[in-house]
Amino acid sequence: MASLNTTVGPYKSCQPPDLNPRKPDFELPPGACDAHCHVFGPGDLFPYHPQRSYTPPDASRQTLRKLHDFLGIERAVIVQASCHGPDNAAMLDAIAHSGGKYRGVCHIDENTSEQDLQRLHDGGVRGVRFNFVKHLGGAPDLNFLRRTVDIVRGLGWHLVLHFDAADLLEYKDLLKRLNIKIVIDHMGRPKAEDGIGQIPFQILLEFMKDENFWVKVCGLERISANGKPFHDGVPFAQKLLEVAPDRAIWGTDFPHPNISGDMPNDGDLIDLLALFAPDKILRQKILVDNPARLYGFEE
């Protein structure tokens, strides 16, 4: 793997990813998609936002492509992270160099015009992300979120929402009223030590009975109380797949920004996927069919 620039400014810094991925124990199916990953910088080409809450190590599109080639991943969805703010240039550059194999989820603000949104759509963007998690600044302006929904619905986009677990309880009524496809990041970030019976996770399971709701069955390293190999997160993924196998997608989250515990190895994360989705037909749905349908890879 290529090295990453870990130079940081006067912001909270992130530990770098594991640059020695292990080859997974099983082969991914053709068309496999990493439906949640990031490109960061390089900062000299794509500067980080001055009001960011953290500075990540640079992780270029070339580094991401090298990882995907090693792991056997053909497609990807680049999720715009808050450190770049509403400047989606690095993401769009990665999509433009992917030969049609990447899509994007953007970040916008109130200065983003409908013409800007159309340009993002033409560049391969199919969703817009809103962060609610407190360490990334907390909930967005809800009126702006509602206005955004009204606009992007016409583009056929969806929302990607990043919550702390407790937020699902606080915002459940809002989510029911939005009437647009919603993808929940990282299984809603439940705390693994609280078990699958915890109220926020039960709310998510109830949402997943609604055809408008999708979920990313990833981020086990973010919810684990025990650290590697993150097996205490497996029951959450299994339960979500029981409820909505046709609306679940998966991603590495490379290069794993803001990990406070054990940095995962991306090869190990693929084998963890095989642990909670041991059936080949189910893995075909999670890795190929579902993301192709949601992001239009077959168009």
Legacy VTK file of the C-alpha trace (Angstrom):
# vtk DataFile Version 3.0
C-alpha trace
ASCII
DATASET POLYDATA
POINTS 299 float
0.000 0.000 0.000
1.080 3.584 -0.659
2.082 5.741 2.279
-0.212 8.469 3.549
0.642 12.010 4.547
-0.127 12.360 8.248
0.715 16.055 8.564
-1.922 17.856 10.619
-2.782 21.405 11.551
-4.236 22.823 14.772
-7.101 20.325 14.750
-7.775 16.961 16.299
-5.842 14.433 14.226
-6.845 10.908 13.249
-4.699 7.828 13.489
-3.776 6.458 10.052
-5.306 3.260 8.671
-3.565 -0.092 8.660
-1.599 0.051 5.403
-0.936 -3.696 5.371
-4.334 -5.231 4.603
-4.627 -8.965 4.969
-5.958 -10.966 2.057
-9.512 -12.076 2.934
-10.153 -15.771 3.450
-12.862 -15.804 0.780
-13.196 -14.293 -2.683
-15.660 -11.456 -3.153
-18.284 -11.846 -5.898
-17.868 -9.990 -9.200
-19.197 -6.449 -8.942
-18.660 -6.263 -5.179
-19.188 -2.737 -3.848
-17.604 -0.890 -0.939
-20.638 1.295 -0.256
-19.027 3.445 2.434
-15.490 4.732 1.986
-13.760 8.087 1.801
-11.084 10.001 -0.058
-9.195 12.637 1.930
-7.181 15.197 0.018
-4.349 15.149 -0.772
-4.537 18.374 1.157
-2.329 20.304 -1.262
-4.754 19.532 -4.103
-8.045 19.355 -2.199
-7.743 21.483 0.961
-9.569 20.534 4.133
-12.334 22.782 5.392
-11.101 25.530 7.740
-13.912 24.821 10.221
-13.416 21.051 10.289
-13.510 19.199 13.595
-10.583 16.925 12.688
-7.723 16.574 10.235
-7.366 13.113 8.703
-4.273 11.633 7.106
-4.358 12.170 3.352
-5.963 9.181 1.618
-5.990 9.697 -2.130
-8.141 8.043 -4.751
-5.040 6.125 -5.850
-4.603 4.702 -2.343
-8.269 3.691 -2.230
-8.096 2.051 -5.651
-5.000 0.078 -4.653
-6.788 -1.189 -1.540
-9.871 -2.185 -3.525
-7.808 -3.994 -6.153
-6.018 -5.942 -3.418
-9.268 -6.910 -1.675
-11.193 -7.744 -4.861
-13.642 -4.823 -4.704
-14.793 -3.503 -8.095
-17.219 -0.711 -7.181
-17.435 1.921 -4.487
-19.543 4.724 -3.058
-17.401 7.653 -1.927
-19.020 9.328 1.060
-18.100 12.973 1.534
-16.761 13.427 5.044
-17.155 16.528 7.179
-13.431 17.388 7.070
-13.889 18.572 3.473
-17.146 20.381 4.251
-19.339 21.141 1.238
-16.381 21.163 -1.172
-16.957 17.850 -2.921
-14.055 18.212 -5.365
-11.941 15.296 -4.082
-14.933 12.963 -4.220
-15.914 14.100 -7.724
-12.326 13.664 -8.899
-12.307 10.082 -7.618
-15.593 9.323 -9.366
-14.378 10.881 -12.620
-11.306 8.614 -12.628
-13.212 5.424 -11.783
-14.443 4.445 -15.237
-18.044 4.418 -14.026
-17.321 2.173 -11.034
-17.766 4.832 -8.325
-20.765 6.806 -7.133
-20.875 9.497 -4.488
-22.760 10.847 -1.488
-22.197 14.569 -1.066
-22.183 17.122 1.732
-23.884 20.460 1.053
-24.746 23.681 2.858
-27.210 26.531 2.389
-25.037 28.056 -0.338
-25.509 24.983 -2.538
-27.819 25.870 -5.421
-30.086 23.602 -7.444
-27.619 24.057 -10.324
-24.843 22.834 -8.024
-26.914 19.788 -7.163
-27.456 19.022 -10.840
-23.705 19.245 -11.437
-23.148 16.851 -8.553
-25.711 14.483 -10.051
-23.998 14.655 -13.433
-20.735 13.880 -11.633
-22.092 10.635 -10.192
-23.597 11.722 -6.869
-26.747 9.894 -5.819
-27.253 10.948 -2.203
-26.649 13.671 0.375
-25.312 13.051 3.869
-26.250 14.720 7.138
-24.253 14.216 10.321
-26.070 14.202 13.661
-23.217 12.779 15.742
-22.045 15.117 18.470
-18.298 14.762 17.897
-18.822 16.033 14.341
-20.856 19.065 15.365
-24.262 17.646 16.210
-27.590 17.875 14.417
-27.980 19.961 11.257
-30.552 22.719 10.857
-33.746 20.704 10.456
-35.443 23.266 8.242
-32.478 23.053 5.869
-32.711 19.267 5.934
-36.408 19.402 5.017
-35.752 21.865 2.167
-32.989 19.624 0.888
-35.295 16.628 0.864
-37.818 18.533 -1.235
-35.143 19.358 -3.814
-33.174 16.104 -4.060
-36.279 13.951 -4.216
-36.660 15.190 -7.794
-33.156 13.968 -8.625
-34.001 10.494 -7.355
-31.463 10.839 -4.544
-31.607 9.488 -1.012
-30.460 10.727 2.387
-27.554 9.183 4.256
-27.869 9.890 7.979
-25.100 9.453 10.517
-26.505 9.138 14.025
-25.427 8.444 17.540
-27.716 5.691 18.836
-29.728 8.014 21.090
-30.563 10.220 18.084
-32.837 7.533 16.666
-35.094 7.986 19.659
-34.975 11.786 19.481
-35.614 12.063 15.739
-37.800 9.050 15.004
-40.909 11.144 14.311
-38.995 13.388 11.897
-37.645 10.393 9.983
-41.112 8.918 9.583
-42.344 12.142 7.965
-39.549 12.740 5.442
-40.935 10.379 2.776
-37.654 9.736 0.971
-35.212 6.835 0.891
-32.985 7.004 3.977
-29.768 5.070 4.506
-28.642 4.740 8.135
-24.862 4.711 8.589
-23.050 2.124 10.722
-26.222 0.362 11.939
-27.205 3.522 13.841
-24.111 3.212 16.075
-25.703 1.210 18.912
-23.514 0.438 21.894
-22.731 -3.247 21.678
-22.569 -3.633 25.448
-26.256 -2.615 25.677
-27.363 -5.565 23.541
-29.819 -5.825 20.665
-32.732 -5.163 23.025
-31.705 -1.524 23.548
-34.378 0.981 22.552
-32.442 2.798 19.781
-31.682 -0.456 17.989
-35.257 -1.648 18.334
-36.380 1.639 16.760
-34.007 0.985 13.855
-35.392 -2.525 13.407
-38.893 -1.053 13.276
-37.765 1.480 10.658
-36.296 -1.325 8.571
-39.757 -2.782 8.016
-40.452 0.346 5.923
-39.369 0.099 2.267
-37.915 3.647 2.426
-35.232 2.637 4.933
-31.855 1.110 4.143
-28.941 0.343 6.464
-25.199 -0.125 6.267
-24.247 -3.333 8.053
-20.762 -2.093 8.820
-18.990 -0.115 11.502
-18.744 -3.027 13.920
-15.391 -1.604 14.994
-17.207 1.609 16.006
-19.812 -0.046 18.211
-17.702 -2.795 19.763
-17.044 -2.734 23.486
-14.446 -5.506 23.306
-12.217 -4.373 20.450
-10.714 -6.750 17.908
-12.041 -8.947 16.395
-15.273 -6.919 16.984
-17.437 -10.029 17.285
-19.764 -8.356 19.784
-21.122 -6.320 16.858
-22.106 -9.403 14.850
-25.590 -9.932 16.426
-26.627 -6.419 15.374
-25.729 -7.037 11.744
-27.387 -10.455 11.815
-30.633 -9.037 13.175
-30.773 -6.270 10.574
-30.209 -8.799 7.812
-33.047 -10.917 9.134
-35.403 -7.945 8.836
-34.236 -6.301 5.590
-31.806 -8.403 3.516
-32.786 -6.527 0.328
-32.039 -3.077 1.796
-28.701 -3.663 3.454
-25.337 -2.581 2.060
-21.778 -2.795 3.367
-18.614 -0.719 3.356
-15.078 -0.670 4.716
-15.210 2.946 5.979
-11.597 3.257 4.767
-9.491 5.091 5.918
-11.459 4.806 9.179
-11.527 8.393 10.446
-11.965 9.132 14.149
-11.411 5.563 15.337
-10.723 5.823 19.045
-10.018 2.158 19.699
-8.428 -0.619 17.653
-7.740 0.289 14.020
-9.323 -2.443 11.892
-7.573 -4.304 9.106
-9.700 -4.107 5.970
-9.125 -7.747 5.071
-10.350 -8.736 8.517
-13.484 -6.618 8.014
-14.350 -8.628 4.908
-14.000 -11.868 6.848
-16.162 -10.335 9.569
-18.811 -9.766 6.881
-18.649 -13.472 6.058
-19.251 -14.245 9.729
-22.605 -12.424 9.907
-23.540 -13.178 6.281
-22.216 -16.725 5.715
-24.630 -17.483 2.878
-23.354 -16.665 -0.637
-26.789 -15.559 -1.805
-27.059 -13.100 1.073
-23.551 -11.754 0.415
-24.460 -11.309 -3.254
-27.343 -9.091 -2.159
-25.302 -7.023 0.310
-22.233 -6.584 -1.873
-23.628 -6.494 -5.417
-27.370 -6.450 -5.998
-28.487 -3.979 -3.323
-25.858 -1.275 -3.971
-26.312 -1.668 -7.733
-30.019 -1.003 -7.323
-29.607 1.920 -4.931
-26.769 3.651 -6.797
-27.626 2.788 -10.385
-24.497 0.848 -11.253
-26.421 -1.087 -13.892
-27.743 2.046 -15.623
LINES 1 300
299 0 1 2 3 4 5 6 7 8 9 10 11 12 13 14 15 16 17 18 19 20 21 22 23 24 25 26 27 28 29 30 31 32 33 34 35 36 37 38 39 40 41 42 43 44 45 46 47 48 49 50 51 52 53 54 55 56 57 58 59 60 61 62 63 64 65 66 67 68 69 70 71 72 73 74 75 76 77 78 79 80 81 82 83 84 85 86 87 88 89 90 91 92 93 94 95 96 97 98 99 100 101 102 103 104 105 106 107 108 109 110 111 112 113 114 115 116 117 118 119 120 121 122 123 124 125 126 127 128 129 130 131 132 133 134 135 136 137 138 139 140 141 142 143 144 145 146 147 148 149 150 151 152 153 154 155 156 157 158 159 160 161 162 163 164 165 166 167 168 169 170 171 172 173 174 175 176 177 178 179 180 181 182 183 184 185 186 187 188 189 190 191 192 193 194 195 196 197 198 199 200 201 202 203 204 205 206 207 208 209 210 211 212 213 214 215 216 217 218 219 220 221 222 223 224 225 226 227 228 229 230 231 232 233 234 235 236 237 238 239 240 241 242 243 244 245 246 247 248 249 250 251 252 253 254 255 256 257 258 259 260 261 262 263 264 265 266 267 268 269 270 271 272 273 274 275 276 277 278 279 280 281 282 283 284 285 286 287 288 289 290 291 292 293 294 295 296 297 298
